[in-house]
Amino acid sequence: MPTGWVRSLHCKSNVSDDVIIQPKPSLSISKLRLPRSCTRSHSQPLKDSIFPFPKPKPTNPKPEPRPKTMPVPPSPPPPLLSASLPSFVELPPDHPTHGVVQRIFLCSWSPDKEGVSFSGEIDRVFRIRHPIKALAQFEQYRAAVKARSAGSDPRCIADGNEMMCFHCPAGGEVKIGLSGYNGSDAPVKGIRTFSGSGGAHESVAQVKDMEKRAMLVCRVIAGRVRDDGIGADSEFESVRVGKEEIVVLDPRSLLPCFLIIYKV
């Protein structure tokens, strides 16, 4: 009997082992042995296959692209003045060029019958700036005069017989009769220029009621000059009238440089 009791007790003590399931040892990735052919780059796919956890989503979503704004075209520049018009720049009294122009004006003023020179006052002096087109026309006319004067006057061949003259805009144009000019005896229009400022002033002295007057200092390509009433040669570009006046027949031969505003 004691033997049966011990046997039965031993059997009962093993009942719990039969009922309780023994836990299996956990599988550790660190104890896995990979083949030598596997490199470090292959370890990540293996972990993903063992632990297929979803990748976390970024907390800050990607911002939506902003609509592209079209660049605003620049505003057009302000309209410029016509390129064919000259511009006037006033010279202050202390400017060196102002003094030079003033001396030329006063020294070339012919004394009147009483021997009195200029007794007025120079009010303002302007420098005249011409566009490129006007300067090109002036030089083209010079070249044409030099070509026509080949074998004649040496000064015409050198520079077209350029000289400095005075012209009053109030005098305008003048019609003179020239026999043989362009094969006709009809009067020809010309621009009056003078070697002295006094002569230019006398050309418009009949114009009254003018407190201030204007006079231009010009570069003039006189070319071949014909004395008035002498000869019938049509090969000339200007006509001499008296001692101081020269009438040029082509407006391209005149290039104003300075404008003088004066009082008498």
Disulfide bonds with the S-S distance in Angstrom:
none
